[in-house]
Amino acid sequence: MAMDDEGGRRQAIATAIAAELERQARAGEPRVDVEALAEAIDEALDPPPPANEGRRPEELNATNDD
């Protein structure tokens, strides 16, 4: 793994941890939800594919191709 990849991976992990801990703190959680934290890190490292949006090519014509 290249250094840039490692730095980006670490940044993604740090951002996911910070965001999840902030979410838990705002929700008033008395303890850290480790499962939610692990899920946030997992999603940061392997995000889900984007939702299937828009039209398929066969659905396009001159009046709706934007």
Secondary structure by P-SEA (a helix, b strand, c coil): ccaaaaaaaaaaaaaaaaaaaaaaaaacccccaaaaaaaaaaaaaccccccccccccccccccccc
